Amino acid sequence: MSIKNEKIAVLFGGVSQEREVSLNSGAAVTEALRSLGYNVEGIDTKEFPIEKLKEKGIQRVFNILHGGIGENGVLQGALEQMGIPYTGCGVMASAVTLDKFRTKLLWNAVGLPTADMVVVQRGQAVDFDEIIAKLGLPVFVKPSCEGSSVGVFKVKTKEELEPAIHEALKFDSIVLVEEFLAGNEYSVPVLDGQVLPAVQVIPDGEFYDYHAKYVSDNTQYVVPALNDERQAEVAQLVKAAYDVVGCRGWSRVDVMEDGNGKFRLVEVNTNPGMTSHSIFPKSAATVGISFEKLVEKVLELSA
């Protein structure tokens, strides 16, 4: 049976810190599928229990929940139990990639380059001098299991380090303190195993925080951002990173250059944003994939 004959739910909203972004992504995806003639219903999971999807006759899910249960494997496992195909990564890859700490452990284990880090766990004593001696200043402080730069701080002085860690620990029990990478920032989409052109992000502000991502109109996105040789280099790295953590369908891998221009992996987003500010559709457009066709392709890759 054609997917167009199935009843499809676009799941969005939810209760994570990224709810507002997901609402915007969900509205855009729902409208795109409707314009293509799909039988689609937008569902805010904050208002509707997912265990009742079968009762509504839902046969397939486009998951555009950001953060929380939408990306950590919980939703994916529930949908598999119900026998409902869904977009994006499976249970394991979703669970691993939402956890930046464990993602980096996997990458490091196979020799893929990442920023050096110190791991801080809630309740443990922290030696701030030791952190600075290892990583220098500035550093980035980030919760291990949050997205959209929620709870992320750029720390420039020793005095700022303790309150930044304290604040980040409100979002997660594990916090990463990472070395500052002085080069350019890129976000690299992967669609059906194919690496799309890297997008250089030039944030409005100190770094690519929540405001720069979703509020400001002054953040710049340059695509295509790299010459053929550098694009091939980053594509090889990103594809290896994508495969190691078991991604499928679509994902976006964030990469930064260090001071010597060497690429370092940062993190994976398994449910990339699909708003007017979003990187994935900007990259896809440069290779002739419209927003509607991108949404349709992601849906077709559901499993």
Backbone as JSON, one array per atom type, in Angstrom:
{
  "sequence": "MSIKNEKIAVLFGGVSQEREVSLNSGAAVTEALRSLGYNVEGIDTKEFPIEKLKEKGIQRVFNILHGGIGENGVLQGALEQMGIPYTGCGVMASAVTLDKFRTKLLWNAVGLPTADMVVVQRGQAVDFDEIIAKLGLPVFVKPSCEGSSVGVFKVKTKEELEPAIHEALKFDSIVLVEEFLAGNEYSVPVLDGQVLPAVQVIPDGEFYDYHAKYVSDNTQYVVPALNDERQAEVAQLVKAAYDVVGCRGWSRVDVMEDGNGKFRLVEVNTNPGMTSHSIFPKSAATVGISFEKLVEKVLELSA",
  "N": [[0.84, -1.2, 0.0], [0.52, 2.23, -0.79], [2.28, 4.88, 0.87], [0.88, 7.23, 0.85], [-1.72, 6.48, 1.16], [-1.9, 5.8, 3.75], [-2.67, 6.56, 7.22], [-1.14, 9.18, 8.71], [0.72, 10.39, 11.44], [2.06, 13.4, 12.57], [4.25, 13.93, 15.02], [4.78, 16.25, 17.53], [5.85, 19.07, 19.61], [5.4, 18.21, 22.76], [7.06, 17.9, 25.99], [9.62, 18.74, 26.5], [12.59, 20.85, 27.0], [12.79, 21.94, 24.53], [10.34, 22.43, 23.44], [8.93, 24.64, 22.17], [10.34, 25.07, 19.8], [9.92, 22.62, 18.58], [7.16, 22.72, 18.17], [7.01, 24.63, 16.14], [8.51, 23.35, 14.12], [6.88, 21.1, 13.76], [4.48, 22.21, 12.78], [5.34, 23.17, 10.29], [6.18, 20.82, 8.98], [3.81, 19.31, 8.96], [2.15, 20.92, 7.34], [3.61, 20.8, 4.95], [3.39, 18.08, 4.23], [0.62, 17.84, 3.94], [0.26, 19.52, 1.76], [1.3, 17.97, -0.21], [-0.5, 16.01, -0.48], [-0.82, 14.03, 1.45], [-2.4, 11.97, 3.96], [-2.62, 13.31, 6.8], [-2.14, 14.02, 10.27], [-1.52, 16.41, 12.69], [-0.07, 16.04, 15.86], [0.2, 17.05, 19.14], [2.2, 15.87, 21.56], [2.1, 16.52, 24.19], [-0.5, 16.88, 24.75], [-1.75, 14.59, 23.94], [-1.78, 11.14, 24.58], [0.75, 8.92, 23.57], [0.36, 6.2, 23.52], [-2.13, 5.78, 22.59], [-2.16, 5.99, 19.88], [-2.62, 3.92, 18.04], [-5.33, 3.46, 18.44], [-6.37, 5.67, 17.22], [-6.03, 5.01, 14.67], [-3.58, 5.45, 13.49], [-0.98, 4.83, 11.23], [1.61, 5.35, 10.58], [4.43, 7.32, 11.61], [5.67, 10.61, 11.59], [8.24, 11.77, 13.23], [8.9, 14.63, 14.87], [9.59, 15.62, 17.27], [11.65, 17.38, 19.49], [14.42, 16.78, 21.55], [14.21, 15.33, 24.93], [11.81, 12.65, 25.4], [11.3, 12.35, 22.75], [13.66, 12.09, 21.35], [15.32, 10.38, 22.75], [15.11, 7.64, 22.56], [12.97, 6.51, 23.91], [10.36, 7.09, 22.87], [10.76, 5.92, 20.37], [11.07, 3.21, 21.04], [8.53, 2.68, 22.1], [6.91, 3.05, 19.83], [7.86, 0.99, 18.23], [7.02, -1.21, 19.72], [4.33, -0.97, 19.31], [4.21, -1.48, 16.67], [4.38, 0.52, 14.74], [5.7, 2.18, 12.05], [8.33, 4.66, 11.93], [9.89, 7.88, 11.47], [13.41, 8.71, 11.23], [16.14, 7.92, 13.53], [16.73, 4.71, 15.13], [16.05, 2.97, 18.27], [18.49, 2.52, 19.78], [20.47, 4.26, 18.57], [19.18, 6.71, 18.9], [19.03, 6.93, 21.7], [21.76, 6.93, 22.4], [22.88, 9.15, 20.98], [21.58, 11.4, 21.99], [22.88, 11.72, 24.3], [25.6, 13.42, 24.89], [28.06, 12.87, 26.11], [28.37, 10.02, 26.05], [28.21, 9.63, 23.32], [30.57, 10.89, 22.48], [32.4, 9.21, 23.72], [32.11, 6.88, 22.2], [32.91, 7.8, 19.64], [35.56, 8.58, 20.2], [36.63, 6.11, 20.83], [36.99, 4.85, 18.41], [38.78, 6.44, 17.23], [37.95, 8.89, 16.16], [38.0, 12.45, 15.83], [37.41, 14.7, 18.52], [36.51, 17.47, 20.69], [38.61, 18.01, 23.53], [37.68, 17.04, 26.86], [36.31, 17.47, 30.19], [34.54, 15.62, 32.53], [31.82, 16.27, 34.61], [29.98, 15.23, 37.36], [26.83, 15.36, 38.98], [26.9, 16.14, 42.4], [29.52, 15.38, 42.86], [32.85, 16.29, 43.95], [34.51, 19.13, 42.6], [37.42, 20.08, 40.94], [38.35, 23.03, 40.09], [40.65, 24.39, 39.31], [42.15, 22.31, 38.24], [40.64, 21.61, 36.01], [40.92, 23.92, 34.43], [43.66, 23.89, 34.07], [43.94, 21.68, 32.43], [42.27, 22.2, 30.18], [42.45, 24.88, 29.59], [41.4, 28.32, 29.03], [39.06, 30.2, 27.07], [36.28, 27.97, 28.02], [33.69, 25.62, 27.14], [30.66, 24.9, 28.78], [28.33, 22.39, 29.18], [25.19, 20.65, 29.45], [24.95, 17.07, 29.35], [22.79, 15.79, 28.15], [20.98, 17.55, 26.76], [19.45, 19.53, 24.16], [19.55, 22.01, 21.47], [21.22, 23.95, 22.49], [20.49, 24.43, 25.11], [21.11, 25.37, 28.41], [23.83, 25.78, 27.97], [27.04, 27.25, 28.31], [29.49, 29.72, 27.64], [32.54, 30.03, 29.07], [34.76, 32.34, 30.32], [36.45, 33.09, 32.38], [37.98, 31.97, 35.47], [36.35, 32.53, 37.61], [33.82, 32.44, 36.56], [33.37, 29.78, 36.08], [32.46, 27.93, 38.11], [29.73, 28.83, 38.77], [28.6, 28.43, 36.22], [28.79, 25.66, 35.8], [27.22, 24.82, 37.93], [24.72, 25.84, 37.14], [24.31, 24.46, 34.71], [24.08, 21.87, 35.66], [21.5, 21.83, 36.55], [20.01, 20.98, 34.47], [20.82, 18.45, 33.81], [22.34, 15.45, 35.11], [24.91, 14.95, 34.41], [27.56, 16.87, 33.26], [29.43, 18.38, 30.69], [32.61, 19.8, 30.39], [34.24, 21.48, 27.99], [37.05, 21.94, 25.81], [37.81, 25.07, 24.22], [37.19, 25.6, 20.84], [38.72, 27.22, 18.27], [38.15, 27.68, 15.62], [36.02, 27.79, 12.64], [32.45, 27.08, 12.71], [30.41, 24.38, 11.78], [27.52, 22.78, 10.4], [26.37, 19.68, 9.43], [24.31, 18.03, 7.33], [22.91, 14.72, 6.96], [21.36, 12.63, 4.72], [19.61, 9.79, 4.11], [22.0, 8.34, 4.21], [23.66, 9.86, 2.62], [25.91, 12.52, 2.57], [25.17, 15.88, 2.85], [25.81, 19.26, 1.62], [28.0, 21.1, 3.77], [27.01, 23.5, 6.21], [28.07, 26.61, 7.13], [27.97, 28.17, 10.24], [27.46, 31.33, 11.44], [27.21, 32.81, 14.25], [24.88, 35.1, 15.84], [26.17, 36.71, 18.25], [28.06, 35.49, 21.11], [28.28, 32.7, 20.81], [26.69, 29.86, 19.2], [23.94, 29.91, 20.48], [20.7, 29.35, 22.07], [19.18, 31.65, 21.49], [20.51, 32.66, 19.23], [20.01, 30.58, 17.48], [17.18, 30.34, 17.21], [15.79, 32.73, 17.57], [17.08, 35.15, 16.81], [17.47, 37.12, 13.85], [19.85, 37.68, 12.79], [21.86, 35.82, 12.8], [24.08, 34.17, 10.64], [24.04, 31.97, 7.83], [26.04, 30.08, 5.85], [26.12, 28.51, 2.83], [26.79, 26.59, -0.04], [29.55, 25.93, 2.14], [32.17, 25.14, 1.99], [35.09, 24.4, 0.01], [35.54, 21.94, -2.63], [37.45, 20.03, -1.86], [37.66, 20.33, 0.96], [35.0, 19.88, 1.65], [34.75, 17.19, 0.91], [36.47, 16.11, 2.78], [35.23, 16.73, 5.27], [32.86, 15.38, 4.85], [33.62, 12.69, 4.78], [34.45, 12.34, 7.43], [32.07, 12.96, 8.83], [30.28, 11.03, 7.84], [31.48, 8.71, 8.86], [31.17, 9.21, 11.61], [28.38, 9.25, 11.82], [27.77, 6.61, 11.08], [29.05, 5.11, 13.1], [27.57, 5.58, 15.45], [25.2, 4.49, 14.71], [23.16, 5.73, 13.18], [20.23, 6.36, 11.12], [18.17, 7.05, 8.22], [17.81, 10.15, 8.6], [19.93, 12.71, 9.87], [21.75, 15.26, 11.64], [25.02, 16.37, 11.83], [27.13, 18.1, 13.93], [30.04, 20.08, 13.62], [33.25, 21.42, 14.38], [36.04, 23.57, 13.65], [39.36, 23.38, 14.88], [42.0, 25.55, 16.15], [43.93, 25.09, 14.25], [42.61, 24.48, 12.0], [41.68, 21.91, 11.83], [39.09, 19.5, 11.61], [36.72, 18.84, 14.16], [34.5, 16.67, 15.77], [31.32, 17.46, 17.19], [28.53, 16.97, 18.05], [25.5, 14.98, 17.53], [22.38, 15.48, 15.97], [19.43, 13.9, 15.95], [16.82, 14.45, 15.26], [16.51, 16.81, 13.4], [15.93, 20.38, 13.38], [13.14, 21.87, 11.7], [12.39, 24.48, 10.91], [11.92, 27.96, 9.9], [14.44, 28.94, 10.35], [16.06, 26.79, 10.12], [18.8, 24.52, 9.58], [19.04, 22.12, 8.07], [17.07, 22.09, 5.87], [18.09, 24.34, 4.51], [20.58, 23.47, 3.56], [19.77, 21.25, 1.99], [18.34, 22.54, -0.01], [20.32, 23.63, -1.62], [21.15, 21.55, -3.19], [19.05, 21.08, -4.77], [16.77, 20.1, -3.5], [13.64, 20.68, -2.45], [11.8, 22.11, 0.38], [9.39, 20.7, 0.78], [9.87, 18.33, -0.65], [12.02, 17.36, 0.78], [10.85, 16.8, 3.27], [9.08, 14.8, 2.43], [10.9, 12.84, 1.54], [12.21, 12.15, 3.94], [10.04, 11.03, 5.28], [9.55, 8.84, 3.6], [11.75, 7.3, 4.21], [11.15, 6.19, 6.61], [10.96, 3.64, 9.1]],
  "CA": [[0.0, 0.0, 0.0], [1.27, 3.48, -0.84], [2.28, 5.66, 2.1], [-0.13, 8.28, 0.74], [-3.0, 5.92, 1.58], [-1.85, 5.54, 5.18], [-2.94, 7.68, 8.12], [0.17, 9.55, 9.24], [0.76, 11.38, 12.53], [3.26, 14.18, 12.83], [4.35, 14.13, 16.46], [5.57, 17.45, 17.82], [5.52, 19.71, 20.88], [5.94, 17.49, 23.9], [7.29, 18.63, 27.24], [11.05, 18.99, 26.72], [13.02, 22.25, 26.95], [12.75, 22.38, 23.13], [8.94, 22.35, 23.01], [8.52, 25.71, 21.26], [10.96, 24.8, 18.5], [9.23, 21.46, 18.01], [5.85, 23.16, 17.68], [7.23, 25.29, 14.85], [8.9, 22.31, 13.16], [5.72, 20.25, 13.5], [3.54, 22.93, 11.92], [5.9, 23.23, 8.95], [6.17, 19.47, 8.41], [2.41, 18.94, 8.72], [1.69, 21.67, 6.18], [4.29, 20.29, 3.76], [2.81, 16.79, 3.86], [-0.73, 18.09, 3.44], [0.35, 20.12, 0.42], [1.67, 16.89, -1.12], [-1.63, 15.1, -0.58], [-0.8, 12.96, 2.44], [-3.43, 11.95, 4.99], [-1.75, 13.59, 7.94], [-2.7, 14.71, 11.43], [-0.53, 16.9, 13.64], [-0.42, 15.67, 17.24], [1.06, 17.53, 20.22], [2.25, 14.76, 22.52], [1.78, 17.02, 25.53], [-1.95, 16.83, 24.89], [-2.3, 13.3, 23.51], [-0.89, 10.03, 24.96], [1.18, 8.19, 22.38], [-0.12, 4.81, 23.54], [-3.44, 5.73, 21.93], [-2.03, 6.23, 18.44], [-3.27, 2.83, 17.31], [-6.77, 3.66, 18.53], [-6.71, 6.71, 16.25], [-5.82, 4.49, 13.33], [-2.3, 5.91, 12.94], [-0.22, 3.74, 10.62], [3.01, 5.75, 10.39], [4.71, 8.53, 12.38], [6.78, 11.52, 11.32], [8.63, 12.25, 14.56], [9.65, 15.88, 14.86], [9.82, 16.03, 18.66], [13.05, 17.7, 19.76], [14.8, 16.58, 22.94], [13.37, 14.48, 25.77], [11.44, 11.31, 24.94], [11.24, 12.3, 21.29], [14.97, 11.8, 20.77], [16.19, 9.57, 23.6], [14.83, 6.22, 22.37], [11.75, 6.08, 24.59], [9.29, 7.11, 21.88], [11.09, 4.94, 19.33], [10.75, 1.88, 21.58], [7.07, 2.55, 22.22], [6.36, 2.89, 18.49], [8.2, -0.36, 17.77], [6.12, -2.13, 20.42], [3.0, -0.87, 18.68], [4.3, -1.85, 15.26], [4.16, 1.7, 13.91], [6.95, 2.72, 11.49], [8.56, 6.07, 12.29], [11.05, 8.52, 10.85], [14.59, 8.95, 12.04], [16.97, 6.85, 14.07], [16.13, 3.71, 15.98], [16.12, 3.1, 19.73], [19.86, 2.64, 20.28], [21.12, 5.48, 18.09], [18.51, 7.85, 19.52], [19.44, 7.01, 23.1], [23.19, 7.27, 22.49], [23.24, 10.47, 20.46], [21.09, 12.49, 22.85], [23.85, 11.79, 25.39], [26.84, 13.88, 24.27], [29.18, 12.19, 26.75], [28.54, 8.66, 25.53], [28.5, 9.76, 21.89], [32.0, 11.18, 22.35], [33.15, 8.0, 24.08], [32.11, 5.99, 21.03], [33.76, 8.39, 18.6], [36.96, 8.5, 20.62], [37.05, 4.7, 20.84], [37.4, 4.45, 17.06], [39.78, 7.38, 16.75], [37.4, 10.09, 15.52], [38.44, 13.61, 16.63], [36.45, 15.54, 19.24], [37.12, 18.4, 21.64], [38.96, 17.45, 24.84], [36.62, 17.35, 27.83], [36.29, 17.0, 31.57], [33.16, 15.25, 32.88], [31.42, 16.61, 35.98], [28.72, 14.59, 37.74], [26.14, 16.01, 40.1], [27.24, 15.62, 43.71], [30.94, 15.1, 43.04], [33.71, 17.45, 44.14], [35.07, 19.61, 41.34], [38.67, 20.84, 41.04], [38.27, 24.0, 38.99], [42.01, 24.65, 38.83], [42.57, 21.18, 37.42], [39.93, 21.73, 34.73], [41.54, 24.99, 33.65], [45.01, 23.45, 33.7], [43.83, 20.71, 31.34], [41.56, 22.68, 28.99], [42.65, 26.3, 29.35], [40.23, 29.2, 28.97], [37.72, 29.87, 27.56], [35.75, 26.62, 27.84], [32.24, 25.51, 27.06], [30.02, 24.05, 29.77], [27.05, 21.98, 28.59], [24.59, 19.4, 29.93], [25.2, 15.99, 28.41], [21.58, 15.29, 27.48], [20.05, 18.58, 26.31], [19.7, 20.01, 22.82], [19.27, 23.41, 21.16], [22.11, 24.77, 23.32], [19.88, 24.7, 26.41], [22.03, 25.18, 29.52], [25.23, 25.84, 27.52], [27.68, 28.51, 28.68], [30.89, 29.97, 27.31], [33.16, 30.51, 30.3], [36.02, 33.0, 29.98], [37.29, 33.28, 33.56], [37.84, 30.96, 36.51], [35.23, 32.9, 38.48], [32.56, 32.08, 35.89], [33.27, 28.34, 35.85], [31.62, 27.25, 39.11], [28.28, 29.07, 38.56], [28.15, 27.84, 34.96], [28.59, 24.23, 36.04], [26.06, 24.71, 38.82], [23.52, 26.09, 36.35], [24.16, 23.37, 33.74], [23.65, 20.67, 36.39], [20.05, 21.87, 36.74], [19.4, 20.36, 33.3], [21.26, 17.06, 33.66], [23.23, 15.02, 36.18], [26.26, 14.93, 33.85], [27.89, 18.09, 32.52], [30.72, 18.35, 30.02], [33.41, 21.01, 30.22], [35.0, 21.19, 26.78], [38.0, 22.95, 25.33], [37.33, 26.02, 23.22], [37.71, 25.39, 19.5], [38.8, 28.59, 17.79], [37.84, 27.8, 14.2], [34.63, 27.96, 12.2], [31.46, 26.09, 13.12], [29.64, 23.85, 10.65], [26.5, 21.77, 10.65], [26.44, 18.87, 8.22], [23.19, 17.1, 7.26], [23.03, 13.43, 6.29], [20.04, 12.17, 4.29], [19.68, 8.46, 3.5], [23.4, 7.95, 4.11], [24.4, 10.79, 1.78], [26.26, 13.75, 3.27], [24.82, 17.08, 2.11], [26.79, 20.34, 1.82], [28.15, 21.68, 5.11], [26.54, 24.86, 6.4], [28.81, 27.35, 8.14], [27.11, 28.96, 11.12], [28.11, 32.52, 12.0], [26.14, 33.18, 15.18], [24.68, 36.44, 16.36], [26.53, 36.63, 19.66], [29.29, 34.79, 21.49], [28.28, 31.35, 20.23], [25.41, 29.47, 18.6], [23.06, 29.55, 21.59], [19.27, 29.24, 21.73], [18.74, 32.9, 20.87], [21.09, 32.72, 17.88], [19.4, 29.54, 16.65], [15.74, 30.36, 16.99], [15.17, 34.04, 17.76], [17.75, 36.2, 16.05], [17.52, 37.12, 12.39], [21.19, 38.15, 12.42], [22.75, 34.68, 12.6], [24.29, 33.93, 9.21], [24.27, 30.59, 7.39], [26.74, 30.09, 4.57], [26.05, 27.19, 2.21], [27.82, 25.7, 0.46], [30.53, 26.67, 2.93], [33.52, 24.6, 1.83], [35.48, 23.98, -1.33], [35.31, 20.52, -2.87], [38.39, 19.22, -1.07], [37.28, 20.37, 2.38], [33.7, 19.22, 1.76], [35.01, 15.75, 0.88], [37.11, 15.76, 4.06], [34.25, 16.74, 6.35], [31.87, 14.35, 4.55], [34.17, 11.4, 5.21], [34.41, 12.33, 8.89], [30.67, 12.95, 9.28], [29.7, 9.72, 7.53], [32.02, 7.76, 9.85], [30.53, 9.51, 12.89], [26.98, 8.83, 11.65], [27.71, 5.14, 11.07], [29.51, 4.56, 14.38], [26.49, 5.62, 16.45], [24.06, 3.72, 14.22], [22.07, 6.55, 12.66], [19.55, 5.96, 9.89], [17.17, 8.01, 7.76], [18.38, 11.5, 8.52], [20.49, 13.3, 11.09], [22.65, 16.39, 11.38], [26.22, 16.26, 12.66], [27.78, 19.4, 14.12], [31.49, 19.97, 13.54], [33.98, 22.68, 14.49], [37.47, 23.57, 13.38], [40.22, 23.91, 15.94], [42.82, 26.67, 15.72], [44.75, 24.67, 13.12], [41.74, 24.15, 10.87], [41.31, 20.49, 11.84], [37.7, 19.28, 11.99], [36.42, 18.07, 15.38], [33.08, 16.37, 15.92], [30.71, 18.05, 18.38], [27.37, 16.2, 18.48], [24.54, 14.57, 16.51], [20.97, 15.77, 16.2], [18.71, 12.88, 15.18], [15.57, 15.05, 14.8], [16.9, 18.19, 13.12], [14.88, 21.38, 13.28], [12.54, 22.11, 10.38], [11.76, 25.79, 10.98], [12.44, 28.92, 8.93], [15.85, 29.16, 10.64], [16.73, 25.5, 10.24], [19.96, 24.27, 8.74], [18.88, 20.99, 7.15], [16.46, 22.51, 4.61], [18.97, 25.27, 3.8], [21.56, 22.65, 2.84], [19.08, 20.44, 0.97], [17.94, 23.42, -1.12], [21.46, 23.88, -2.5], [21.29, 20.42, -4.11], [17.81, 20.95, -5.52], [15.7, 19.43, -2.74], [12.76, 21.66, -1.81], [11.37, 21.75, 1.73], [8.36, 19.66, 0.69], [10.49, 17.08, -1.08], [12.84, 16.88, 1.91], [9.92, 16.19, 4.24], [8.58, 13.56, 1.84], [11.98, 11.87, 1.54], [12.39, 11.68, 5.33], [8.91, 10.13, 5.55], [9.75, 7.6, 2.84], [12.82, 6.54, 4.85], [10.68, 5.68, 7.9], [11.05, 2.17, 9.25]],
  "C": [[0.87, 1.25, 0.0], [1.18, 4.21, 0.5], [1.19, 6.73, 2.05], [-1.52, 7.79, 1.15], [-3.04, 5.62, 3.08], [-2.25, 6.78, 5.98], [-1.65, 7.97, 8.89], [0.01, 10.59, 10.34], [2.1, 12.09, 12.51], [3.27, 14.48, 14.32], [5.27, 15.3, 16.76], [5.18, 17.99, 19.19], [6.19, 19.01, 22.04], [6.23, 18.39, 25.09], [8.77, 18.92, 27.49], [11.34, 20.49, 26.71], [12.9, 22.82, 25.53], [11.33, 22.37, 22.56], [8.58, 23.39, 21.95], [9.09, 25.5, 19.86], [10.25, 23.65, 17.81], [7.84, 21.83, 17.49], [5.98, 23.81, 16.31], [7.61, 24.27, 13.77], [7.69, 21.47, 12.77], [4.71, 20.91, 12.58], [4.03, 22.95, 10.48], [5.85, 21.88, 8.25], [4.75, 19.04, 8.07], [1.88, 19.64, 7.47], [2.32, 21.14, 4.89], [3.67, 18.97, 3.3], [1.39, 16.95, 3.34], [-0.7, 18.64, 2.01], [0.69, 19.08, -0.64], [0.59, 15.81, -1.2], [-1.63, 13.94, 0.39], [-1.95, 13.12, 3.44], [-2.73, 12.09, 6.33], [-2.5, 14.34, 9.03], [-1.55, 15.13, 12.34], [-0.97, 16.61, 15.06], [0.64, 16.22, 18.2], [1.05, 16.48, 21.33], [2.07, 15.23, 23.96], [0.29, 16.85, 25.81], [-2.54, 15.46, 24.58], [-1.32, 12.18, 23.86], [-0.53, 9.16, 23.75], [0.67, 6.75, 22.36], [-1.48, 4.65, 22.88], [-3.38, 5.97, 20.43], [-2.73, 5.16, 17.61], [-4.78, 3.0, 17.3], [-7.25, 4.73, 17.55], [-6.51, 6.23, 14.81], [-4.52, 4.93, 12.69], [-1.49, 4.73, 12.46], [1.26, 4.07, 10.44], [3.21, 7.09, 11.11], [5.88, 9.3, 11.77], [7.11, 12.16, 12.67], [9.45, 13.52, 14.42], [9.67, 16.49, 16.27], [11.31, 16.28, 18.85], [13.33, 17.5, 21.25], [13.89, 15.6, 23.66], [13.04, 13.14, 25.15], [11.37, 11.21, 23.43], [12.54, 11.88, 20.65], [15.8, 10.81, 21.59], [15.91, 8.07, 23.52], [13.55, 5.73, 22.99], [10.57, 6.02, 23.61], [9.52, 6.04, 20.82], [10.74, 3.52, 19.79], [9.26, 1.64, 21.68], [6.44, 2.32, 20.85], [6.67, 1.5, 17.94], [7.31, -1.4, 18.45], [4.73, -2.13, 19.8], [3.01, -1.25, 17.21], [4.05, -0.7, 14.31], [5.51, 2.19, 13.37], [7.08, 4.21, 11.8], [9.81, 6.58, 11.61], [12.22, 8.59, 11.81], [15.24, 7.71, 12.57], [16.18, 5.91, 14.96], [16.39, 3.95, 17.46], [17.55, 3.37, 20.19], [20.51, 3.95, 19.87], [20.5, 6.72, 18.72], [18.98, 8.03, 20.96], [20.89, 7.48, 23.23], [23.45, 8.72, 22.1], [22.66, 11.62, 21.25], [22.04, 12.71, 24.03], [25.22, 12.15, 24.79], [28.07, 13.16, 24.83], [29.42, 10.82, 26.13], [28.76, 8.65, 24.01], [30.0, 9.99, 21.69], [32.86, 9.99, 22.74], [33.23, 7.04, 22.9], [33.02, 6.52, 19.94], [35.24, 8.27, 18.96], [37.49, 7.08, 20.56], [37.52, 4.23, 19.47], [38.3, 5.5, 16.41], [39.25, 8.6, 16.03], [37.66, 11.3, 16.41], [37.28, 14.38, 17.25], [37.21, 16.54, 20.1], [37.47, 17.66, 22.93], [37.9, 17.88, 25.85], [36.98, 16.86, 29.22], [34.82, 16.77, 31.92], [32.9, 15.56, 34.35], [30.07, 15.95, 36.25], [28.15, 15.27, 38.97], [26.52, 15.33, 41.42], [28.72, 15.36, 43.93], [31.71, 16.4, 43.27], [34.36, 17.82, 42.81], [36.32, 20.42, 41.62], [38.73, 21.79, 39.85], [39.65, 24.34, 38.44], [42.5, 23.54, 37.91], [41.91, 21.23, 36.04], [40.6, 22.76, 33.84], [42.95, 24.61, 33.21], [44.97, 22.5, 32.52], [43.31, 21.34, 30.06], [41.88, 24.12, 28.63], [41.35, 27.07, 29.43], [40.23, 29.92, 27.63], [37.4, 28.39, 27.39], [34.25, 26.71, 27.64], [31.75, 24.53, 28.12], [28.64, 23.69, 29.23], [26.51, 20.72, 29.26], [24.79, 18.3, 28.89], [23.97, 15.65, 27.58], [20.54, 16.38, 27.22], [20.43, 18.98, 24.9], [19.4, 21.48, 22.69], [20.06, 24.39, 22.04], [21.47, 25.19, 24.65], [20.91, 24.41, 27.51], [23.49, 25.22, 29.14], [25.79, 27.23, 27.82], [29.1, 28.55, 28.14], [31.52, 30.66, 28.5], [34.55, 31.08, 29.97], [36.97, 33.16, 31.16], [37.04, 32.16, 34.57], [36.61, 31.25, 37.37], [33.88, 32.51, 37.87], [32.33, 30.58, 35.84], [32.32, 27.65, 36.83], [30.14, 27.55, 38.91], [27.76, 28.49, 37.25], [27.89, 26.35, 35.11], [27.36, 24.01, 36.91], [24.75, 24.87, 38.04], [23.26, 24.94, 35.37], [23.67, 22.09, 34.41], [22.16, 20.69, 36.72], [19.33, 21.14, 35.62], [19.75, 18.88, 33.16], [22.22, 16.73, 34.79], [24.69, 14.9, 35.72], [26.45, 16.18, 33.01], [29.28, 17.92, 31.92], [31.34, 19.75, 30.05], [34.37, 20.72, 29.08], [35.94, 22.33, 26.41], [37.34, 23.85, 24.28], [38.0, 25.72, 21.88], [37.6, 26.72, 18.74], [38.37, 28.78, 16.34], [36.36, 27.97, 13.91], [33.75, 26.8, 12.65], [30.63, 25.68, 11.9], [28.59, 22.86, 11.14], [26.31, 21.01, 9.34], [25.3, 17.85, 8.21], [23.57, 15.8, 6.55], [21.62, 12.93, 5.99], [20.21, 10.84, 3.57], [21.13, 8.04, 3.25], [24.26, 8.85, 3.26], [24.65, 12.1, 2.54], [25.97, 14.95, 2.36], [25.84, 18.18, 2.38], [26.79, 20.89, 3.24], [27.64, 23.11, 5.11], [27.41, 25.51, 7.48], [27.85, 28.22, 8.93], [27.93, 30.11, 11.69], [27.1, 33.14, 12.96], [26.08, 34.66, 15.49], [24.95, 36.38, 17.86], [27.79, 35.82, 19.87], [29.4, 33.41, 20.87], [26.86, 31.04, 19.77], [24.46, 28.97, 19.68], [21.61, 29.55, 21.12], [18.78, 30.48, 21.0], [19.24, 32.99, 19.43], [20.43, 31.73, 16.95], [17.97, 29.87, 16.25], [15.08, 31.73, 17.06], [15.77, 35.08, 16.82], [17.62, 36.01, 14.54], [18.9, 37.51, 11.88], [22.22, 37.03, 12.34], [22.84, 34.39, 11.1], [24.57, 32.45, 8.94], [24.86, 30.63, 5.99], [26.74, 28.68, 4.0], [25.99, 27.35, 0.7], [28.97, 26.48, 1.08], [31.97, 26.28, 2.63], [33.83, 24.33, 0.37], [35.38, 22.46, -1.44], [36.19, 19.64, -2.0], [37.99, 19.17, 0.4], [35.91, 19.72, 2.6], [33.89, 17.7, 1.76], [35.61, 15.28, 2.2], [36.08, 15.7, 5.18], [33.19, 15.66, 6.11], [32.34, 12.98, 5.0], [34.1, 11.27, 6.73], [32.98, 12.18, 9.41], [30.02, 11.6, 9.01], [30.2, 8.66, 8.52], [31.35, 7.96, 11.2], [29.09, 9.03, 12.91], [26.86, 7.32, 11.75], [28.06, 4.54, 12.42], [28.4, 4.53, 15.41], [25.2, 5.0, 15.94], [22.9, 4.53, 13.7], [21.45, 5.94, 11.4], [18.58, 7.07, 9.49], [17.74, 9.39, 7.53], [18.92, 11.91, 9.88], [21.35, 14.48, 10.67], [23.81, 16.3, 12.36], [26.89, 17.62, 12.72], [29.28, 19.21, 14.28], [32.08, 21.36, 13.75], [35.43, 22.49, 14.06], [38.21, 24.02, 14.62], [41.08, 25.03, 15.36], [43.71, 26.37, 14.53], [43.93, 24.28, 11.9], [41.35, 22.69, 10.79], [39.87, 20.34, 12.3], [37.62, 18.44, 13.26], [34.92, 17.88, 15.46], [32.55, 16.95, 17.22], [29.55, 17.19, 18.88], [26.51, 15.83, 17.28], [23.16, 15.02, 16.93], [20.16, 14.83, 15.33], [17.33, 13.34, 14.71], [15.84, 16.52, 14.51], [15.7, 19.13, 13.02], [14.42, 21.57, 11.85], [11.73, 23.4, 10.44], [12.36, 26.7, 9.91], [13.92, 29.19, 9.13], [16.69, 27.9, 10.45], [17.78, 25.24, 9.16], [19.71, 23.19, 7.69], [18.22, 21.41, 5.84], [17.3, 23.51, 3.82], [19.99, 24.5, 2.97], [20.91, 21.88, 1.71], [18.72, 21.3, -0.25], [19.08, 23.64, -2.1], [21.72, 22.73, -3.46], [19.95, 20.09, -4.76], [16.67, 20.24, -4.82], [14.88, 20.5, -2.03], [12.37, 21.19, -0.41], [10.37, 20.6, 1.68], [8.96, 18.31, 0.31], [11.4, 16.49, 0.0], [11.96, 16.18, 2.93], [9.43, 14.84, 3.7], [9.65, 12.47, 1.85], [12.22, 11.3, 2.92], [11.27, 10.7, 5.68], [9.1, 8.78, 4.85], [10.82, 6.71, 3.46], [12.4, 5.96, 6.2], [10.7, 4.16, 7.92], [10.56, 1.76, 10.62]]
}
